[in-house]
Amino acid sequence: MRTIKKQISVLLAVLMIISSVMTVSFSVSAAETTGGTITVKSNLCDSSVYNYTANDKQIQVTYYLQCDNKILNMQGGVYYDSSVLKVADTNTLETSIPGFTSGSSFVNFDLTNKALFNSTSLHLYDFTSKGVFFTVVFDIIGSGDTEVNLDVEVITATTANSYSELKDASDIDLVYYDNIMADKFVFSSESKLIKDEKAVTLKFAAPTSKINRYKWTAPMLYYGSSTTMSSNTQIAMTATDEVYYTADTGSSTIISAGGWTVFSVTLTPEQVAEVESARLAGFTTADGVSRTTLTSKSNVFKACVDTYSSTYNTDATSLSALDGYTFIIKDAMSGATSYTSYGGYWVSDFTTVKFAAPSSNTKRSTWDNVQFYYAASGVAFDAATKLTMVNTYETTKVSDIGNMTTLKAGRWYIYAVSLDAVQTAEANASAKAGFAKPGADNKTSFSKSVLNAKTDVYDGTYNTTARTLEELEGQVFVVQARATATSLLTFLGEWQTEAKYTEGKDDTITIYFAAPKGVSATADWSTGAELYYGNTTSYKNTNRLAMTKTDTTTTVDVAGSKLTTLASGDWDVYELTLTAEQIIEIDNSNNVGFIKTGSYNRTSILQTKNICRASRIYGETAYASAPETIEAFDGLTFVINGMSDAANERTSYLGSWVA
């Protein structure tokens, strides 16, 4: 009994110290919570990090113990920052150490930044099965990164199984201050965040527009009873990291390119009550021009969930039922041309699927548009469900395209589509799923579902069991080979994780332009050159990027039958390095070309004469029917060799790209 008495005396000493400070209590007034992280740690187990938001009211932290031997006594403390966390009033000795209530036990929560506890019993505590060692619920009253740290000082076990065996038993020091016998017990922790049941977080996917005035760059939640938007209450929303991809908008003014940023707002219980009692509610731009429809029948809280219907429910849905849901604009309430008034539906959850659209040596095999398809067993491809995908303007650098002479390596654009819960379930249950080019025969093999394709290990053999789309979230499907040895249009591939599809990706390209020598000063480009791009037929309204004169020249032979104002000879060469963002902007411009600095001399401003349609054959003036990405001309030099308009030869030229 000597060791037992030693341990009990230590615990009693701590008990006396704890009792002497019981009068040191504290109170903390609640502050506005904006979020942060809570790291749950202990000297006996690994740490875990939990991200909390303004919608999280509490966190429950629980530590577990399992040991083959019975426990004689224990003591320790939990330490925290009382400016962020406050011990909830619901905590008691019985709730915090439920496995130690049969003996002499004590817990003191009335201390600043810590709670101390101990327990001892000669009748022993049974943790031979995993049991709660200590648990506490904290109110979250502040913001920022903080931690909860359990420091266990003493855990003493015994070889005895009951009080009657103690006389001949031996103590086992599982934990004695810095001495920890971790191989003799298992200690673990888990925590859960508890939301304010009356607080609600709503999300909205903010569309983009062809008209700058109607872009949803800073959406707001509105509610009230007035058809005059400025008379209603408006709450600003915050951008999240989520992006929703859809091409099905029903409006010619809304565009999907690049995806829609998802914004969120967390409502207090008081705001929830106000919104639920409001006649009108929806989403609006800050100026109130673009908005979901401002009528009581189109109150967004009457909109359908997961399955879109243009007819809204007759009874408003409670906000608590929409907590965490995202509202997606689906149609224009005033017809296809509407740019101010929209309808939509709530999505409980969405899954995004991505595909790298192949680049080809032939237009037929170039995937400038993509669909995600899925079909049940026995359904033909033509009858499969097909969802239009959106160009994210993200790219992946493809270097290995297997045995396909029709495709070419380089930067491929990544397309995406977000599926709601219903569509995701249908796709997961499908027998066949893949990607197709609309209006063409190009597709991934209809006999091999891409949901069976492997990740980062393409070998031509697909898995026998399909994954779900949720398992593939964040991965990109990349074509790697023909589906059959003779196929030019049906492909196989693999899913690539981010580390794989960003590996070796080039951030920039460099293009060159040979500045013409003129037979007259007006036709001479000695003042410099700029790249212009935009979606306007007026070169004055385009974006301009100045080019840098290099130390090299290129020899040009001017064809007199095509050009009379330009002279053969050594033309100065200008260069321009483009970033990935600039590449995206240029690729999505109708008009791209070169212009003489300080002048109106330029390559043609016509969309059909966009330099991204020009040939790579020296002297060729025929332009392609569809543009390529500007990246296709990385390292090449554009040389003027013809005129776009014979009457304006001095101002509007054609050309080709040369090595």
FIZA-377413 format. One line per field, with one value per residue (C-alpha): x, y, z; residue in one letter; residue number from 1. Coordinates in nm, 2 decimals, m for minus. Example, Ala and Ser with C-alpha at 12.3 -4.5 7.8 and 13.67 -1.06 7.14 Angstrom:
<recs>
px [1.23,1.37];
py [m0.45,m0.11];
pz [0.78,0.71];
residu [A,S];
num [1,2];
</recs>
This chain:
<recs>
px [0.00,0.30,0.27,m0.10,m0.06,0.20,m0.03,m0.33,m0.13,m0.03,m0.39,m0.51,m0.24,m0.36,m0.72,m0.64,m0.47,m0.77,m1.01,m0.81,m0.87,m1.23,m1.33,m1.13,m1.41,m1.45,m1.70,m1.65,m1.89,m1.96,m1.79,m1.88,m1.74,m1.60,m1.42,m1.08,m0.92,m0.93,m0.64,m0.73,m0.42,m0.28,0.04,m0.09,m0.22,m0.19,m0.34,m0.64,m0.75,m1.11,m1.22,m1.50,m1.72,m1.96,m2.23,m2.06,m2.18,m1.99,m1.72,m1.73,m1.39,m1.36,m1.06,m1.08,m0.88,m0.85,m0.63,m0.62,m0.57,m0.81,m0.74,m0.67,m0.64,m0.57,m0.52,m0.47,m0.59,m0.73,m0.59,m0.75,m0.78,m1.08,m1.10,m1.21,m1.36,m1.58,m1.67,m2.04,m2.27,m2.39,m2.06,m2.07,m1.85,m2.08,m2.07,m1.70,m1.55,m1.84,m1.60,m1.48,m1.79,m1.79,m1.50,m1.35,m1.35,m1.32,m1.34,m1.29,m1.42,m1.40,m1.05,m0.91,m0.78,m0.79,m1.00,m0.83,m0.95,m0.86,m1.01,m0.92,m1.10,m0.99,m1.29,m1.11,m1.22,m1.29,m1.15,m1.08,m1.32,m1.27,m1.43,m1.45,m1.16,m1.25,m1.50,m1.60,m1.82,m1.70,m1.90,m1.72,m1.72,m1.43,m1.25,m0.91,m0.68,m0.67,m0.62,m0.75,m0.47,m0.53,m0.22,m0.25,m0.01,m0.10,m0.28,m0.21,m0.33,m0.31,m0.28,m0.58,m0.93,m1.12,m1.08,m1.02,m0.72,m0.54,m0.34,m0.14,m0.14,0.12,0.07,0.13,0.24,0.08,0.15,0.35,0.43,0.70,0.71,0.45,0.41,0.22,0.26,0.04,m0.27,m0.45,m0.54,m0.73,m0.95,m1.23,m1.43,m1.73,m1.85,m2.20,m2.39,m2.63,m2.95,m3.12,m2.84,m2.85,m2.58,m2.71,m2.51,m2.55,m2.36,m2.30,m2.34,m2.12,m2.26,m2.18,m2.26,m2.03,m2.32,m2.49,m2.20,m2.27,m1.93,m2.07,m2.41,m2.63,m2.92,m3.23,m3.56,m3.85,m4.19,m4.12,m4.09,m3.84,m3.52,m3.35,m3.63,m3.56,m3.29,m2.97,m2.69,m2.35,m2.23,m1.88,m1.69,m1.60,m1.35,m1.63,m1.71,m2.02,m2.01,m2.32,m2.40,m2.78,m2.89,m3.18,m3.05,m2.84,m2.69,m2.55,m2.23,m2.08,m1.72,m1.48,m1.75,m1.95,m1.81,m2.02,m2.09,m2.23,m2.39,m2.46,m2.78,m2.83,m3.14,m3.29,m3.22,m3.36,m3.69,m3.70,m3.63,m3.89,m4.16,m4.07,m4.29,m4.00,m3.66,m3.38,m3.04,m2.94,m2.64,m2.53,m2.71,m3.03,m3.04,m2.97,m3.17,m3.38,m3.74,m3.89,m4.23,m4.39,m4.46,m4.08,m3.95,m3.64,m3.74,m4.03,m3.80,m3.76,m3.47,m3.24,m3.48,m3.55,m3.90,m4.00,m4.31,m4.22,m4.37,m4.68,m4.54,m4.20,m3.94,m3.80,m3.45,m3.32,m3.42,m3.19,m2.89,m2.58,m2.77,m2.67,m2.91,m2.85,m3.00,m3.16,m3.37,m3.47,m3.81,m3.87,m3.76,m3.44,m3.31,m3.37,m3.07,m3.23,m3.48,m3.40,m3.55,m3.37,m3.35,m3.17,m2.89,m2.83,m2.49,m2.31,m2.02,m1.79,m1.64,m1.36,m1.21,m0.91,m1.03,m0.78,m0.61,m0.57,m0.40,m0.74,m1.05,m1.26,m1.07,m1.02,m1.25,m1.36,m1.68,m1.75,m2.04,m2.04,m2.27,m2.41,m2.66,m2.82,m2.76,m2.92,m2.95,m2.78,m2.53,m2.78,m3.03,m2.78,m2.81,m2.57,m2.47,m2.28,m1.95,m1.79,m1.44,m1.28,m0.99,m0.77,m0.52,m0.31,0.01,m0.02,0.31,0.21,m0.08,0.00,m0.06,m0.27,m0.13,m0.45,m0.39,m0.10,0.07,0.06,m0.18,m0.53,m0.82,m1.00,m1.38,m1.61,m1.98,m2.14,m2.41,m2.67,m2.76,m3.01,m2.78,m2.49,m2.69,m2.80,m2.45,m2.31,m2.58,m2.51,m2.36,m2.18,m2.03,m1.78,m1.71,m1.82,m1.77,m2.11,m2.21,m1.92,m1.82,m1.54,m1.59,m1.44,m1.53,m1.90,m1.80,m1.58,m1.72,m1.48,m1.59,m1.39,m1.07,m0.77,m0.60,m0.25,m0.16,m0.29,m0.21,m0.50,m0.69,m0.98,m1.09,m1.36,m1.54,m1.66,m1.59,m1.84,m1.81,m1.76,m1.44,m1.32,m1.39,m1.09,m0.94,m0.92,m0.99,m0.71,m0.73,m0.42,m0.48,m0.71,m0.99,m0.89,m0.58,m0.77,m0.98,m0.92,m1.23,m1.29,m1.05,m0.94,m0.76,m0.70,m0.80,m0.52,m0.48,m0.38,m0.01,m0.01,m0.21,m0.01,0.33,0.55,0.28,0.43,0.32,0.42,0.46,0.66,0.55,0.73,0.64,0.85,0.80,0.76,0.99,0.79,0.85,0.70,0.73,0.36,0.40,0.72,0.67,0.99,0.80,0.73,0.47,0.19,m0.04,m0.41,m0.71,m1.07,m1.43,m1.48,m1.45,m1.29,m0.91,m0.92,m1.12,m0.90,m0.65,m0.29,0.04,0.36,0.62,1.00,1.24,1.50,1.85,1.76,1.61,1.43,1.47,1.14,1.07,0.76,0.54,0.48,0.15,0.02,0.18,0.31,0.37,0.61,0.97,1.17,1.47,1.57,1.28,1.32,1.18,0.97,0.88,0.61,0.59,0.23,0.11,m0.14,m0.41,m0.33,m0.34,m0.69,m0.80,m0.66,m0.81,m1.15,m1.12,m1.28,m1.02,m0.65,m0.36,m0.06,m0.07,0.20,0.27,0.12,m0.05,m0.35,m0.14,m0.24,m0.32,m0.69,m0.94,m1.19,m1.28,m1.22,m0.87,m0.77,m0.40,m0.49,m0.65,m0.33,m0.13,0.22,0.31,0.54,0.37,0.02,m0.26,m0.56,m0.70,m0.86,m1.23,m1.18,m0.91,m0.65,m0.52,m0.24,m0.02,m0.01,0.22,0.47,0.81,0.69,0.72,0.43,0.52,0.30,0.26,m0.08,m0.35,m0.69,m0.85,m0.68,m0.83,m0.66,m0.33,m0.14,m0.36,m0.49,m0.26,m0.26,0.03,0.15,0.35,0.70,0.97];
py [0.00,0.24,0.36,0.40,0.62,0.82,0.89,0.97,1.22,1.40,1.42,1.55,1.82,1.93,1.92,2.15,2.40,2.39,2.45,2.75,2.93,2.84,3.20,3.32,3.32,3.52,3.63,3.72,3.93,3.77,3.94,3.91,3.59,3.58,3.25,3.09,2.76,2.56,2.32,2.03,1.88,1.69,1.55,1.20,1.21,1.38,1.72,1.80,2.13,2.25,2.54,2.74,3.01,3.27,3.01,2.78,2.84,2.58,2.31,1.99,1.85,1.49,1.28,0.90,0.63,0.26,0.04,m0.33,m0.26,m0.09,0.28,0.39,0.76,1.05,1.43,1.70,2.02,2.16,2.50,2.74,3.11,3.26,3.55,3.31,3.02,3.01,2.69,2.64,2.65,2.30,2.14,1.95,1.70,1.42,1.54,1.62,1.30,1.05,0.76,0.88,0.98,0.67,0.78,1.10,1.34,1.71,1.95,2.32,2.52,2.86,2.94,3.18,3.00,2.66,2.39,2.15,1.80,1.49,1.16,0.86,0.55,0.23,0.06,0.13,0.28,0.05,0.17,m0.18,m0.07,0.28,0.54,0.91,1.04,1.40,1.61,1.98,2.20,2.55,2.85,3.03,3.39,3.54,3.50,3.39,3.09,2.93,2.59,2.36,2.17,1.88,1.82,1.49,1.48,1.14,0.82,0.53,0.18,m0.13,m0.51,m0.55,m0.60,m0.51,m0.35,m0.69,m0.76,m0.42,m0.56,m0.79,m0.57,m0.35,0.00,0.08,0.43,0.50,0.87,1.03,1.39,1.36,0.98,0.85,0.47,0.52,0.15,0.05,0.24,0.41,0.78,0.97,1.27,1.39,1.72,1.85,2.20,2.28,2.54,2.80,2.62,2.95,3.10,3.02,3.05,3.10,3.09,3.24,3.17,3.51,3.52,3.71,3.92,4.04,4.39,4.53,4.71,4.38,4.18,4.04,4.13,4.21,4.04,4.12,3.94,4.16,4.13,4.35,4.45,4.72,4.67,4.96,4.78,5.07,5.05,4.69,4.57,4.46,4.25,4.22,3.87,3.73,3.55,3.19,2.96,2.76,2.80,2.68,2.59,2.60,2.68,2.65,3.00,3.08,3.43,3.57,3.83,3.60,3.41,3.11,3.13,3.09,2.98,3.17,3.26,3.14,3.40,3.34,3.53,3.41,3.55,3.60,3.45,3.80,3.84,3.49,3.59,3.92,3.74,3.47,3.73,3.94,3.95,3.98,3.82,3.74,3.84,4.17,4.36,4.66,4.90,4.70,4.67,4.30,4.09,3.78,3.87,4.14,3.99,3.80,3.49,3.47,3.52,3.29,3.11,2.97,2.83,2.45,2.25,2.03,1.99,2.31,2.42,2.76,2.74,2.84,2.67,2.83,2.83,2.99,2.74,2.81,2.94,2.67,2.42,2.60,2.63,2.58,2.56,2.75,2.95,2.91,3.14,2.92,3.14,3.49,3.58,3.84,3.62,3.52,3.88,3.97,4.11,4.24,3.98,3.61,3.29,2.98,2.71,2.59,2.33,2.13,2.02,2.02,1.81,1.95,1.74,1.86,1.76,1.88,1.96,1.82,2.04,1.89,1.93,1.93,2.14,1.82,1.69,2.02,2.02,2.39,2.28,1.99,1.80,1.56,1.26,0.97,0.69,0.39,0.04,m0.02,0.36,0.46,0.75,0.97,0.93,0.99,1.28,1.55,1.85,2.14,2.21,2.56,2.67,2.75,2.93,2.71,2.50,2.19,2.13,1.80,1.64,1.27,1.20,0.84,0.70,0.98,1.16,1.37,1.54,1.77,1.83,2.17,2.37,2.23,2.43,2.27,2.25,2.19,2.15,2.14,1.88,1.92,1.63,1.48,1.48,1.36,1.06,0.98,1.00,0.78,0.52,0.53,0.24,0.48,0.82,1.03,1.34,1.44,1.72,1.85,1.80,1.57,1.21,1.29,1.14,0.92,0.56,0.49,0.13,0.24,0.47,0.74,0.67,0.35,0.52,0.52,0.82,0.93,0.58,0.54,0.20,0.14,m0.08,0.07,m0.03,m0.29,m0.09,0.27,0.56,0.82,1.18,1.28,1.07,1.24,1.59,1.82,1.58,1.64,1.38,1.39,1.20,0.98,0.74,0.61,0.38,0.14,0.12,0.25,0.51,0.88,1.01,0.78,0.81,0.67,0.86,0.90,1.13,1.35,1.50,1.86,1.78,1.59,1.83,2.14,1.96,2.14,2.39,2.69,3.03,3.24,3.24,3.48,3.59,3.80,4.06,4.18,4.55,4.64,4.87,5.11,5.28,5.59,5.71,5.64,5.27,5.24,5.08,5.23,5.40,5.06,4.79,4.69,4.38,4.48,4.27,4.31,4.26,4.58,4.68,5.01,4.96,5.27,5.08,4.77,4.67,4.74,4.57,4.73,4.51,4.53,4.57,4.29,4.29,4.06,4.12,3.90,3.91,3.97,3.95,4.16,4.03,4.33,4.19,4.19,4.50,4.82,5.03,4.79,4.73,4.41,4.39,4.33,4.41,4.48,4.21,4.30,4.05,4.02,3.78,3.69,3.56,3.29,3.55,3.75,3.44,3.38,3.73,3.72,3.38,3.52,3.83,3.84,4.08,4.03,4.18,4.42,4.80,5.06,5.27,5.61,5.53,5.36,5.12,4.77,4.41,4.38,4.46,4.22,3.92,3.69,3.82,3.77,3.68,3.37,3.24,3.31,3.03,2.90,2.88,3.17,3.41,3.25,3.50,3.27,3.27,2.98,2.97,2.94,3.09,2.90,2.98,3.25,2.99,2.79,3.06,3.06,3.14,3.23,3.56,3.73,3.87,4.10,3.97,4.09,4.35,4.31,4.59,4.70,5.05,5.09,4.91,5.14,5.07,4.71,4.42,4.04,3.80,3.46,3.31,3.19,3.02];
pz [0.00,0.02,m0.34,m0.32,m0.02,m0.21,m0.50,m0.29,m0.08,m0.40,m0.51,m0.17,m0.18,m0.52,m0.40,m0.11,m0.36,m0.59,m0.30,m0.19,m0.51,m0.57,m0.50,m0.80,m1.06,m1.38,m1.63,m1.99,m2.20,m2.54,m2.84,m3.20,m3.34,m3.69,m3.68,m3.66,m3.56,m3.24,m3.19,m2.95,m2.80,m2.50,m2.37,m2.42,m2.78,m3.12,m3.19,m3.41,m3.57,m3.60,m3.82,m3.66,m3.81,m3.68,m3.70,m3.45,m3.10,m2.90,m2.92,m2.72,m2.65,m2.53,m2.43,m2.41,m2.22,m2.26,m2.04,m1.96,m1.59,m1.35,m1.26,m0.90,m0.94,m1.18,m1.19,m1.45,m1.60,m1.92,m2.04,m2.28,m2.37,m2.18,m2.43,m2.70,m2.50,m2.19,m2.00,m2.06,m1.77,m1.85,m1.74,m1.41,m1.24,m1.36,m1.72,m1.73,m1.57,m1.60,m1.55,m1.21,m1.03,m0.80,m0.59,m0.43,m0.73,m0.79,m1.08,m1.06,m1.35,m1.16,m1.27,m1.53,m1.85,m1.69,m1.52,m1.27,m1.17,m0.99,m0.86,m0.65,m0.54,m0.37,m0.54,m0.87,m1.21,m1.51,m1.84,m1.98,m2.26,m2.42,m2.19,m2.15,m1.94,m1.95,m2.16,m2.15,m2.36,m2.43,m2.55,m2.83,m2.73,m2.93,m3.26,m3.39,m3.36,m3.01,m2.85,m2.58,m2.41,m2.17,m1.94,m1.76,m1.46,m1.30,m1.40,m1.17,m1.26,m1.04,m1.09,m0.87,m1.02,m0.70,m0.36,m0.20,m0.42,m0.34,m0.04,m0.26,m0.57,m0.73,m0.87,m1.24,m1.31,m1.65,m1.62,m1.34,m1.45,m1.73,m1.71,m1.96,m2.02,m2.35,m2.45,m2.15,m2.25,m2.54,m2.52,m2.79,m2.84,m3.06,m3.08,m3.25,m3.32,m3.22,m3.43,m3.30,m3.39,m3.46,m3.67,m4.04,m4.32,m4.67,m4.99,m5.33,m5.66,m5.81,m6.19,m6.43,m6.71,m7.06,m6.94,m6.67,m6.50,m6.42,m6.28,m5.94,m5.79,m5.45,m5.39,m5.10,m4.93,m4.91,m4.73,m4.66,m4.78,m5.04,m5.42,m5.41,m5.34,m5.15,m4.89,m4.79,m4.55,m4.73,m4.58,m4.76,m4.84,m4.82,m5.10,m5.02,m5.20,m5.36,m5.73,m5.91,m6.28,m6.49,m6.85,m6.80,m6.72,m6.95,m7.00,m7.29,m7.07,m6.80,m6.89,m6.73,m6.84,m6.54,m6.31,m6.04,m5.70,m5.41,m5.15,m4.80,m4.52,m4.16,m4.00,m3.63,m3.47,m3.47,m3.84,m3.91,m3.75,m3.95,m4.28,m4.22,m4.15,m4.46,m4.76,m5.00,m4.99,m5.23,m5.36,m5.53,m5.66,m5.45,m5.68,m5.67,m6.05,m6.09,m5.85,m5.80,m5.88,m5.65,m5.60,m5.31,m5.52,m5.61,m5.26,m5.28,m4.96,m5.16,m5.42,m5.48,m5.34,m5.54,m5.83,m6.02,m6.10,m6.24,m6.01,m5.66,m5.35,m5.20,m4.85,m4.77,m4.66,m4.31,m4.31,m4.08,m4.35,m4.59,m4.36,m4.58,m4.90,m5.22,m5.43,m5.81,m6.07,m6.33,m6.55,m6.65,m6.51,m6.79,m7.08,m7.24,m7.26,m6.90,m6.72,m6.40,m6.27,m6.22,m6.07,m5.94,m5.69,m5.38,m5.40,m5.08,m5.20,m5.53,m5.68,m5.95,m6.22,m6.44,m6.78,m6.97,m7.32,m7.58,m7.83,m8.18,m8.51,m8.68,m8.59,m8.58,m8.29,m8.10,m7.80,m7.79,m7.62,m7.38,m7.23,m6.93,m7.01,m6.81,m6.90,m6.73,m6.86,m7.20,m7.28,m7.61,m7.62,m7.81,m7.53,m7.25,m7.01,m7.13,m6.92,m7.08,m6.92,m6.86,m6.95,m6.61,m6.78,m6.57,m6.78,m6.75,m6.93,m7.12,m7.23,m7.27,m7.50,m7.58,m7.93,m8.07,m8.37,m8.39,m8.06,m7.96,m7.63,m7.47,m7.25,m7.24,m7.09,m6.80,m6.83,m6.54,m6.44,m6.10,m6.03,m5.77,m5.53,m5.77,m6.07,m5.87,m5.75,m6.10,m6.24,m5.95,m6.03,m6.41,m6.60,m6.84,m6.79,m6.97,m7.17,m7.53,m7.78,m7.87,m8.23,m8.30,m8.27,m8.02,m7.68,m7.41,m7.47,m7.42,m7.33,m7.04,m6.78,m6.67,m6.31,m6.34,m6.46,m6.24,m6.07,m6.18,m6.31,m6.66,m6.80,m7.04,m6.79,m6.60,m6.25,m6.22,m5.96,m6.02,m5.79,m5.70,m5.83,m5.47,m5.45,m5.77,m5.65,m5.72,m5.98,m6.36,m6.62,m6.89,m7.22,m7.25,m7.54,m7.81,m7.69,m7.97,m8.18,m8.49,m8.32,m8.39,m8.20,m7.90,m7.61,m7.27,m6.99,m6.62,m6.34,m6.23,m5.89,m5.85,m5.79,m6.12,m6.34,m6.23,m6.26,m6.52,m6.60,m6.78,m6.64,m6.94,m7.32,m7.54,m7.88,m8.14,m8.40,m8.70,m8.73,m9.10,m9.29,m9.50,m9.83,m9.67,m9.31,m9.24,m9.32,m9.11,m8.76,m8.62,m8.33,m8.17,m8.15,m7.92,m7.89,m7.87,m7.78,m7.69,m7.80,m7.99,m8.36,m8.25,m8.20,m7.98,m7.71,m7.70,m7.43,m7.52,m7.41,m7.51,m7.68,m7.62,m7.91,m7.92,m8.05,m8.34,m8.69,m8.94,m9.31,m9.49,m9.87,m9.95,m10.22,m10.45,m10.56,m10.21,m10.06,m10.22,m9.90,m9.73,m9.82,m9.81,m9.58,m9.22,m8.99,m8.62,m8.39,m8.08,m7.81,m7.54,m7.26,m7.15,m6.82,m6.78,m6.69,m7.00,m7.21,m7.08,m7.15,m7.51,m7.58,m7.49,m7.71,m8.05,m8.19,m8.14,m8.33,m8.34,m8.37,m8.44,m8.13,m8.16,m8.49,m8.63,m8.85,m8.74,m8.83,m8.91,m8.64,m8.80,m8.58,m8.88,m8.91,m8.55,m8.54,m8.35,m8.68,m8.88,m9.05,m8.95,m9.32,m9.43,m9.67,m9.62,m9.59,m9.55,m9.20,m9.02,m8.95,m8.58,m8.35,m8.16,m7.82,m7.83,m7.66,m7.98,m8.12,m7.82,m7.96,m8.31,m8.49,m8.67,m9.01,m9.21,m9.57,m9.70,m9.67,m9.51,m9.72,m10.04,m10.00,m9.66,m9.72,m9.49,m9.19,m9.20,m9.26,m9.26,m9.19,m9.08,m8.79,m8.86,m8.65];
residu [M,R,T,I,K,K,Q,I,S,V,L,L,A,V,L,M,I,I,S,S,V,M,T,V,S,F,S,V,S,A,A,E,T,T,G,G,T,I,T,V,K,S,N,L,C,D,S,S,V,Y,N,Y,T,A,N,D,K,Q,I,Q,V,T,Y,Y,L,Q,C,D,N,K,I,L,N,M,Q,G,G,V,Y,Y,D,S,S,V,L,K,V,A,D,T,N,T,L,E,T,S,I,P,G,F,T,S,G,S,S,F,V,N,F,D,L,T,N,K,A,L,F,N,S,T,S,L,H,L,Y,D,F,T,S,K,G,V,F,F,T,V,V,F,D,I,I,G,S,G,D,T,E,V,N,L,D,V,E,V,I,T,A,T,T,A,N,S,Y,S,E,L,K,D,A,S,D,I,D,L,V,Y,Y,D,N,I,M,A,D,K,F,V,F,S,S,E,S,K,L,I,K,D,E,K,A,V,T,L,K,F,A,A,P,T,S,K,I,N,R,Y,K,W,T,A,P,M,L,Y,Y,G,S,S,T,T,M,S,S,N,T,Q,I,A,M,T,A,T,D,E,V,Y,Y,T,A,D,T,G,S,S,T,I,I,S,A,G,G,W,T,V,F,S,V,T,L,T,P,E,Q,V,A,E,V,E,S,A,R,L,A,G,F,T,T,A,D,G,V,S,R,T,T,L,T,S,K,S,N,V,F,K,A,C,V,D,T,Y,S,S,T,Y,N,T,D,A,T,S,L,S,A,L,D,G,Y,T,F,I,I,K,D,A,M,S,G,A,T,S,Y,T,S,Y,G,G,Y,W,V,S,D,F,T,T,V,K,F,A,A,P,S,S,N,T,K,R,S,T,W,D,N,V,Q,F,Y,Y,A,A,S,G,V,A,F,D,A,A,T,K,L,T,M,V,N,T,Y,E,T,T,K,V,S,D,I,G,N,M,T,T,L,K,A,G,R,W,Y,I,Y,A,V,S,L,D,A,V,Q,T,A,E,A,N,A,S,A,K,A,G,F,A,K,P,G,A,D,N,K,T,S,F,S,K,S,V,L,N,A,K,T,D,V,Y,D,G,T,Y,N,T,T,A,R,T,L,E,E,L,E,G,Q,V,F,V,V,Q,A,R,A,T,A,T,S,L,L,T,F,L,G,E,W,Q,T,E,A,K,Y,T,E,G,K,D,D,T,I,T,I,Y,F,A,A,P,K,G,V,S,A,T,A,D,W,S,T,G,A,E,L,Y,Y,G,N,T,T,S,Y,K,N,T,N,R,L,A,M,T,K,T,D,T,T,T,T,V,D,V,A,G,S,K,L,T,T,L,A,S,G,D,W,D,V,Y,E,L,T,L,T,A,E,Q,I,I,E,I,D,N,S,N,N,V,G,F,I,K,T,G,S,Y,N,R,T,S,I,L,Q,T,K,N,I,C,R,A,S,R,I,Y,G,E,T,A,Y,A,S,A,P,E,T,I,E,A,F,D,G,L,T,F,V,I,N,G,M,S,D,A,A,N,E,R,T,S,Y,L,G,S,W,V,A];
num [1,2,3,4,5,6,7,8,9,10,11,12,13,14,15,16,17,18,19,20,21,22,23,24,25,26,27,28,29,30,31,32,33,34,35,36,37,38,39,40,41,42,43,44,45,46,47,48,49,50,51,52,53,54,55,56,57,58,59,60,61,62,63,64,65,66,67,68,69,70,71,72,73,74,75,76,77,78,79,80,81,82,83,84,85,86,87,88,89,90,91,92,93,94,95,96,97,98,99,100,101,102,103,104,105,106,107,108,109,110,111,112,113,114,115,116,117,118,119,120,121,122,123,124,125,126,127,128,129,130,131,132,133,134,135,136,137,138,139,140,141,142,143,144,145,146,147,148,149,150,151,152,153,154,155,156,157,158,159,160,161,162,163,164,165,166,167,168,169,170,171,172,173,174,175,176,177,178,179,180,181,182,183,184,185,186,187,188,189,190,191,192,193,194,195,196,197,198,199,200,201,202,203,204,205,206,207,208,209,210,211,212,213,214,215,216,217,218,219,220,221,222,223,224,225,226,227,228,229,230,231,232,233,234,235,236,237,238,239,240,241,242,243,244,245,246,247,248,249,250,251,252,253,254,255,256,257,258,259,260,261,262,263,264,265,266,267,268,269,270,271,272,273,274,275,276,277,278,279,280,281,282,283,284,285,286,287,288,289,290,291,292,293,294,295,296,297,298,299,300,301,302,303,304,305,306,307,308,309,310,311,312,313,314,315,316,317,318,319,320,321,322,323,324,325,326,327,328,329,330,331,332,333,334,335,336,337,338,339,340,341,342,343,344,345,346,347,348,349,350,351,352,353,354,355,356,357,358,359,360,361,362,363,364,365,366,367,368,369,370,371,372,373,374,375,376,377,378,379,380,381,382,383,384,385,386,387,388,389,390,391,392,393,394,395,396,397,398,399,400,401,402,403,404,405,406,407,408,409,410,411,412,413,414,415,416,417,418,419,420,421,422,423,424,425,426,427,428,429,430,431,432,433,434,435,436,437,438,439,440,441,442,443,444,445,446,447,448,449,450,451,452,453,454,455,456,457,458,459,460,461,462,463,464,465,466,467,468,469,470,471,472,473,474,475,476,477,478,479,480,481,482,483,484,485,486,487,488,489,490,491,492,493,494,495,496,497,498,499,500,501,502,503,504,505,506,507,508,509,510,511,512,513,514,515,516,517,518,519,520,521,522,523,524,525,526,527,528,529,530,531,532,533,534,535,536,537,538,539,540,541,542,543,544,545,546,547,548,549,550,551,552,553,554,555,556,557,558,559,560,561,562,563,564,565,566,567,568,569,570,571,572,573,574,575,576,577,578,579,580,581,582,583,584,585,586,587,588,589,590,591,592,593,594,595,596,597,598,599,600,601,602,603,604,605,606,607,608,609,610,611,612,613,614,615,616,617,618,619,620,621,622,623,624,625,626,627,628,629,630,631,632,633,634,635,636,637,638,639,640,641,642,643,644,645,646,647,648,649,650,651,652,653,654,655,656,657,658,659];
</recs>
